[in-house]
């Protein structure tokens, strides 16, 4: 049994991980910003604070064997008030404070939740740990800089560090892009996508927990970062069709031709310049929608014994059930 500090324990990933660690017999300390944790995770030592506060980070890390650092400022494409400095303050400086606290507190293992956005917005083929980073947004750059700090802090034989590059994570209680996509399809506001071959990797929250569990094992960390995904990627068309079927809707009788989507995206670019606010469809959002974002977690499977079992197609009924229960 080990004592594990989980930052961001009040969030979607953090809650699922905390629950699993407690169930597995670990002692868990949770660092959260809001003074409450879900009542269904009893026995957790909770600290309310901010990772940007060195004293708070020191108190949280003291006496722990491992740290799983999930707290951070997430990508928000529709929030133009966020500046590069905002991302760096939390994702880079906060991580550095926590690393310093972990070393001073005798922590032996540090896991950092990064993002596949470090590779760029799309991939030419299937990206893995050997693919050169190409961060293109303030969020991605902050994650890449934090990764470098995490790797530089490692001390062989004493302090093992690893960054986990995560794609879109789905699960029953997850909000975000996938939830909004389900809602838009259900309300008839999401056009039938053309058939595209570009693949996208996803990650089940259950598989994420398995990856963390594997990397908490002794001698599991063999490299500075690992890509963590489900074993099976899907095309955006597959994702759309699976969600549509899960909602009980018939297969689309037509699909928007790709040239029309492309022209609409260009029109969105021009209109966005005029109105000076984000629009739902631009050239940039179209690339994110139908572009390839395919990644391999084969290294993690081979070197740390990660064995993902959950699949997106099997999880769709649960996602739809939660959507129906939670919508207004």
Secondary structure, DSSP 8 states (H G I E B T S, - for coil): --EEEEETTTSHHHHHHHHHHHHTT-EEEEEESSS---TTS-S-EEEE--TTSHHHHHHHHTT-SEEEE-------TT-TT--HHHHIIIIIIHHHHHHHHHHHTT--EEEEEEEGGGG-SS-SSEE-TTS-----SHHHHHHHHHHHHHHHT-BTTTBEEEEEEE-EEE-TT--SHHHHHHHHHHTT-S--------EE-EEEHHHHHHHHHHHTSTT---SSEEEE--SS-EEHHHHHHHHHHHTT----S----HHHHHHHHHHHHHHHHHHTS--S--HHHHHHHHS-BEE--HHHHHHH-------HHHHHHHHHHHHHHH--
